[in-house]
Amino acid sequence: MIKVMLVDDHELVRAGVRKLLDESKGVKVVAEAASGEDALNLIKKTKPDVVLMDVSMPGIGGLEATIKLQRARPRLKIIVLSMHQDDPFPSRMLQAGAMGYLTKGCSLDEIVTAIREVVGGGRYLGSDVAKTLALSGLTGECKSPFDALSHREMQVMLMLMEGHNIADISDTLCLSPKTISTYRQRLFGKLGIDNDVELAHMAMRHGVLQRSA
């Protein structure tokens, strides 16, 4: 029996995926979490084989959660299930240790296929994500200015986009406010911008921030 944890801040998404998996032979949902922090708290108790991980969530988010879950359980298989198709998200999540990446437009049956593939030792990319990564590799170019950001700068940027202030980010990431401010200024410099409004506009242009958010 493949044990699965669902990590997504949208209850309806979790309910839909759980319904599918409950109807699939050899797969069982053993835990649900609405944030990366919740997932980290549940991981030792529930011991899943696979985590279905969203990217954009309150708190530390999917990127940081993936890194920390991999450290806690190196054999854990993580599959991203996100609305984000374009880089830098697929590349960053795969670099962080995810073994699969699907967009939320995929069929529910494909989720089961991906779970079985990664448990068997393989990787699984949705066709839209695979195409994006292949085209990026063929051109050899950084299509997104956010590719230049370090992991921590990317994490701070995502939290700024979620409306967190310096103090909130400091508390969540267990770093001093001065350190967070330094990361903020560094990422502004790399992106060639001066403030959070310009950051939001750039993020929307490159699909990092959804206009409906």
C-alpha positions in Angstrom: 0.0 0.0 0.0 1.4 3.4 -1.1 0.8 5.9 1.7 0.2 9.5 0.5 0.2 12.9 2.2 -1.7 15.8 0.6 -0.2 19.3 1.2 -2.4 22.1 -0.2 -4.0 25.1 1.5 -7.2 24.6 -0.6 -9.5 22.1 1.1 -11.5 21.5 -2.1 -8.3 20.5 -3.9 -7.4 18.1 -1.2 -10.9 16.6 -1.1 -10.9 16.0 -4.8 -7.6 14.3 -4.9 -8.4 12.3 -1.8 -11.6 11.0 -3.4 -9.6 9.8 -6.4 -7.0 8.1 -4.3 -9.5 6.5 -2.1 -10.9 4.8 -5.2 -7.5 3.7 -6.4 -6.1 0.2 -5.6 -2.9 0.2 -3.6 -3.0 3.9 -2.7 -4.1 5.4 0.6 -4.2 9.0 1.9 -2.8 8.9 5.4 -2.6 12.7 6.1 -3.6 16.1 4.9 -1.8 19.4 5.6 -2.7 23.0 4.7 0.8 24.3 5.0 4.5 23.2 4.9 4.7 23.6 8.6 1.7 21.3 9.1 3.3 18.7 6.8 6.6 18.8 8.8 4.7 18.2 12.0 2.8 15.3 10.6 5.6 13.6 8.7 7.1 11.5 11.5 3.7 10.4 12.8 2.1 9.4 9.5 5.3 8.3 7.6 4.0 8.7 4.0 5.8 7.3 1.0 4.7 10.1 -1.3 3.8 13.8 -0.7 1.7 15.7 -3.2 2.9 19.2 -2.7 1.5 22.6 -3.7 4.0 25.5 -4.3 2.1 28.6 -3.2 0.9 28.3 0.4 0.9 30.3 3.6 4.0 30.1 5.7 7.2 28.6 4.4 5.6 27.5 1.2 6.2 24.5 -1.0 9.8 25.1 -1.9 11.1 25.4 1.6 8.8 22.6 2.8 10.2 20.3 0.1 13.8 20.9 1.2 12.9 20.4 4.8 10.9 17.2 4.2 13.7 15.7 2.2 16.1 16.4 5.0 13.7 14.8 7.5 13.0 11.7 5.3 15.5 11.3 2.5 13.6 8.4 1.0 10.4 10.4 0.7 9.1 11.0 -2.8 7.6 14.4 -3.5 5.4 15.3 -6.4 4.5 18.9 -7.0 0.9 19.6 -7.9 0.7 23.3 -8.7 -1.0 25.9 -10.9 2.5 27.2 -11.9 3.7 25.7 -15.1 6.5 28.0 -16.2 10.0 28.4 -14.7 11.4 29.2 -12.3 9.0 26.9 -10.3 9.5 23.5 -12.0 13.3 23.9 -12.1 13.5 25.1 -8.5 11.2 22.4 -7.1 13.0 19.6 -9.0 16.4 21.0 -7.8 14.9 21.0 -4.2 14.3 17.2 -4.5 10.9 16.8 -6.0 10.6 13.6 -8.2 7.6 14.8 -10.1 5.8 17.9 -11.3 2.2 18.2 -12.4 -0.1 21.1 -13.0 -3.5 21.3 -11.5 -5.0 21.1 -15.0 -3.9 17.4 -15.2 -6.3 14.5 -15.0 -6.8 12.8 -11.6 -5.8 9.5 -13.2 -2.4 11.1 -14.1 -1.8 11.8 -10.5 -2.1 8.1 -9.7 0.3 7.3 -12.6 2.8 9.8 -11.3 2.6 8.4 -7.8 3.3 4.8 -9.0 6.1 6.0 -11.2 8.1 7.8 -8.5 7.5 5.0 -6.0 9.1 2.7 -8.6 12.2 4.9 -8.7 11.4 7.1 -11.7 10.5 10.7 -12.3 7.3 12.0 -13.7 6.7 15.3 -15.5 3.3 16.4 -16.9 3.5 16.9 -20.6 3.1 20.7 -20.3 5.9 21.0 -17.8 8.2 18.7 -19.7 7.6 20.8 -22.8 8.4 24.0 -20.9 11.7 22.6 -19.5 12.7 21.1 -22.9 12.2 24.4 -24.7 14.1 26.2 -22.0 17.0 23.8 -22.3 17.1 24.0 -26.1 17.3 27.8 -26.1 19.9 27.8 -23.4 18.5 31.0 -22.1 17.1 32.2 -18.8 13.6 33.0 -19.8 12.7 34.4 -16.4 14.7 37.1 -14.5 13.8 35.1 -11.3 16.2 32.4 -12.4 19.0 34.6 -11.1 17.7 34.5 -7.5 19.2 32.2 -4.9 17.0 29.8 -3.1 16.6 32.0 0.0 16.0 35.1 -2.2 13.3 33.2 -4.0 11.7 32.2 -0.7 11.7 35.8 0.5 10.3 37.0 -2.8 7.4 34.5 -2.6 6.6 35.5 0.9 6.6 39.2 0.0 4.2 38.4 -2.9 1.9 36.7 -0.3 1.7 40.0 1.6 4.1 39.2 4.5 6.1 42.0 5.9 9.7 41.8 7.1 8.8 40.8 10.6 6.5 38.0 9.5 9.1 36.6 7.2 11.7 36.8 9.9 9.6 34.8 12.3 8.6 32.2 9.8 12.1 31.6 8.5 13.8 32.0 11.9 16.1 34.7 10.6 16.7 38.2 11.8 14.8 41.1 10.3 18.1 42.6 9.2 19.0 39.4 7.3 15.6 39.4 5.6 16.0 43.0 4.6 19.4 42.2 3.1 17.8 39.4 1.0 15.1 41.7 -0.1 17.6 44.4 -1.2 19.7 41.7 -3.0 16.8 40.3 -4.9 15.7 43.9 -5.9 19.2 44.5 -7.2 19.2 41.3 -9.2 15.8 42.1 -10.7 16.6 45.8 -11.3 13.7 47.1 -9.3 13.2 49.4 -6.3 10.1 48.4 -4.4 7.4 45.8 -3.8 5.0 47.3 -6.3 7.5 46.8 -9.1 8.2 43.3 -7.8 4.5 42.5 -8.1 4.3 43.8 -11.6 7.3 41.8 -12.7 6.0 38.7 -11.0 2.7 39.0 -12.8 4.4 39.5 -16.2 6.4 36.3 -15.7 3.7 34.2 -14.2 5.2 34.0 -10.8 2.2 35.8 -9.3 -1.3 35.0 -10.6 -3.5 38.0 -11.4 -6.4 36.3 -9.7 -4.5 35.9 -6.5 
